[in-house]
Amino acid sequence: KLNGGDENNLDLLCARRSVPPDMTQDHKMVEIRTTQLQSQASSSTSDSST
């Protein structure tokens, strides 16, 4: 039996419970912003290269 996935899920659940919801919310917003910036940067570089 491979329980790697289950163990990872349990770790995530424990981490979320230990961290206040507002902090996790802020972290999600930061991740969203960074991903958007990365996508914009990659798109701009591809546009200039063409």
CYANA upper distance limits for C-alpha pairs under 8 A (distance plus 0.5 A):
  3 ASN  CA      7 GLU  CA      6.60
  4 GLY  CA      8 ASN  CA      6.73
  5 GLY  CA      9 ASN  CA      6.76
  6 ASP  CA     10 LEU  CA      6.73
  7 GLU  CA     11 ASP  CA      6.73
  8 ASN  CA     12 LEU  CA      6.76
  9 ASN  CA     13 LEU  CA      6.72
 10 LEU  CA     14 CYS  CA      6.66
 11 ASP  CA     15 ALA  CA      6.60
 12 LEU  CA     16 ARG  CA      6.59
 13 LEU  CA     17 ARG  CA      6.71
 14 CYS  CA     18 SER  CA      6.76
 15 ALA  CA     19 VAL  CA      6.75
 16 ARG  CA     20 PRO  CA      8.00
 16 ARG  CA     21 PRO  CA      8.12
 16 ARG  CA     24 THR  CA      7.85
 19 VAL  CA     23 MET  CA      7.20
 19 VAL  CA     24 THR  CA      7.28
 20 PRO  CA     24 THR  CA      7.10
 21 PRO  CA     25 GLN  CA      6.61
 22 ASP  CA     26 ASP  CA      6.75
 23 MET  CA     27 HIS  CA      6.69
 24 THR  CA     28 LYS  CA      6.67
 25 GLN  CA     29 MET  CA      6.87
 26 ASP  CA     30 VAL  CA      6.73
 27 HIS  CA     31 GLU  CA      6.69
 28 LYS  CA     32 ILE  CA      6.64
 29 MET  CA     33 ARG  CA      6.65
 30 VAL  CA     34 THR  CA      6.63
 31 GLU  CA     35 THR  CA      6.59
 32 ILE  CA     36 GLN  CA      6.62
 33 ARG  CA     37 LEU  CA      6.62
 34 THR  CA     38 GLN  CA      6.56
 35 THR  CA     39 SER  CA      6.61
 36 GLN  CA     40 GLN  CA      6.59
 37 LEU  CA     41 ALA  CA      6.53
 38 GLN  CA     42 SER  CA      6.59
 39 SER  CA     43 SER  CA      6.55
 40 GLN  CA     44 SER  CA      6.54
 41 ALA  CA     45 THR  CA      6.67
 42 SER  CA     46 SER  CA      6.68
 43 SER  CA     47 ASP  CA      6.62
 44 SER  CA     48 SER  CA      6.78
 45 THR  CA     49 SER  CA      6.65
 46 SER  CA     50 THR  CA      6.92
